[in-house]
Structure formats: structure tokens, C-alpha cells
Amino acid sequence: MREEILTVKELAKYLKMDEHTVYRLARKGVLPAAKIGGEWRFKKDLIDKWIEEKSLSKSSKNNR
């Protein structure tokens, strides 16, 4: 099975956020990303895991 790799544009659409925000988060190391040939790329499964971790940490903070 092939891993799904997303571009900045595809990820912005997937996350429903601005492309500039995706670039900024990738540069800061907030999003799991790799720069390949000068272009940012994102593994969809790692993005999904990142979202899940963010959701879990947010809910645990709310339960304090």
C-alpha cells in the first residue's frame, strides 16, 4: 500500500486552513513535514496522527 503524500495546497484544503499557515507551521516544525526538492511534503497518516495527538492533549487540558 502506498503512503499518501500531500502538497501544501492539498494539506491546506484538508485542514481547512490558509496555505501560508501551513508553510509557517511546517517551517516552525509544528507539523510533521519534509522538504523535498525545495517543496514541503506531508505524509497524510502522520498528519492524522498529529491531529489526534493535538485533540487528545487539548481534551486532557480541559479535564484538569
C-alpha positions as MATLAB code, in Angstrom:
seq = 'MREEILTVKELAKYLKMDEHTVYRLARKGVLPAAKIGGEWRFKKDLIDKWIEEKSLSKSSKNNR';
ca = [
       0.000    0.000    0.000;
       1.368    3.430   -0.971;
       1.553    6.232    1.528;
      -0.451    9.287    0.628;
       1.785   12.343    0.307;
       0.207   15.798    0.351;
       1.423   19.125   -1.014;
       0.976   22.393    0.888;
      -2.105   23.194   -1.185;
      -3.645   19.758   -0.594;
      -2.891   19.868    3.130;
      -4.326   23.375    3.476;
      -7.541   22.162    1.882;
      -7.567   19.004    4.051;
      -7.040   21.006    7.269;
      -9.271   23.870    6.094;
      -6.584   26.460    6.725;
      -4.677   29.007    4.700;
      -1.623   27.834    2.730;
       0.506   30.484    4.469;
      -0.408   28.951    7.829;
       0.668   25.514    6.599;
       4.017   26.952    5.421;
       4.537   28.708    8.766;
       3.704   25.607   10.831;
       5.969   23.452    8.646;
       8.884   25.900    8.979;
       8.447   26.050   12.763;
       8.426   22.252   12.971;
       4.889   22.166   14.347;
       3.573   20.000   11.504;
       5.254   16.701   10.628;
       6.789   17.603    7.270;
       9.727   17.060    4.944;
      11.216   19.465    2.444;
      11.901   17.562   -0.767;
      13.469   19.367   -3.705;
      12.675   22.688   -2.079;
       8.996   21.832   -1.646;
       7.181   20.861    1.559;
       5.545   17.428    1.607;
       3.380   15.817    4.270;
       2.506   12.174    4.946;
      -1.251   12.041    5.452;
      -1.036    9.309    8.099;
       1.386   11.440   10.164;
      -0.895   14.465    9.808;
      -3.860   12.389   11.001;
      -1.809   11.169   13.972;
      -0.739   14.772   14.728;
      -4.391   15.897   14.714;
      -5.341   13.046   17.038;
      -2.495   13.885   19.452;
      -3.493   17.566   19.448;
      -7.110   16.604   20.140;
      -6.094   14.300   22.994;
      -3.784   16.849   24.612;
      -6.459   19.536   24.336;
      -9.110   17.328   25.945;
      -6.751   16.308   28.774;
      -6.029   20.000   29.471;
      -9.776   20.676   29.606;
     -10.255   17.872   32.142;
      -7.944   19.479   34.718;
];
